[in-house]
Amino acid sequence: MAGFPRLLETTPRPWIPFKVERELGAVCVDRDHTHGSSPASILLDAYCRGPAPEHMARALLAIPSEALAERTDTRVTDLRSASYLATPGLGRRPDFTIAAGDMVIRSFESPDPQKTVYLVWPVKCDAGKASMECRAGRGRKAYRLGADGGAHDVSADVLPSDPQLSAEDRARQHRHGGSDLFLFDDKLPYAPTMRWLMEFDPDQPLAADDPRRVEAYAHFGFVRWTGERFERVERVTRAQWPCRQVRSHAPECSDYPDAGEDPFVVK
């Protein structure tokens, strides 16, 4: 694809911004240099800025215009100055999280390249049909690139259903001023895992012994990539839910939201 750099098939490090900088012409910064600012909310601690890798640009440009919830005529321009981060995945290529304008696309590589999935948001969605976190007609969907070059919606095949609140959960929500469930995706640039959470009024915190409590939130499961599809699980390992990048010389896992105890992350 003219104008977008090709990614060399090489083995990535835990996160590979400076490798990407050399190969793709990006300028990269880590947390010591971001000074608390970021061009995209999903890339809080570190990011690269430059033309998106060719395969990621191809995937985003292949999404049908009628599926997009945001503007559709600026994708090429946005992809020429995208913000992104790469991390090792389950395939030959690293996984990429890319913010291009109003769109985010995250690749989930597979040992079988034909099973690689691209999670894209915001896209149009309908309640009751396969998607994630569909609200007011906007949500997240999963796509695969076909031999025809098109992006095919495989949400029904690879996405689990969103968690449903029980009567006990609704009582907890009402009693403590709970929010709607939301997907916490801050870890996506580093691991193929998301988390369903509910947030509460700080003046009405959950009891310390509440079985769902994690700091100021209630936990409703993780969503992790298996290499073929996503599955919802109650617990994950630390490798599947890594701590945020900390500043130089700061202890590992010492920053929000990783400093406290998390009974759902296996040490």
ABEGO torsion letter per residue (X at the ends): XBGBBBBBBBBBBABAAAAAAAAAGBBBBBAAAAGGBBABAABAABBBBEBBBAAAAAAAAABBAAABABBAAAAAAAAABBBBBBBBBABABBBBBBBBEABBBBBBBBABAAABBBBBOBBBBBBGBBBBGBBGGBBBBBBBBBAAGBBBBAAAAABBBBBBBBAAAAAAAAAAGBBBBBBBAAAAAABBBBBBBBBBBAABBBBAABAABBEABBBAEBBBBAGABBBBBABBBAAABBBBBBBBGBBBGABOAAABBBAABBX
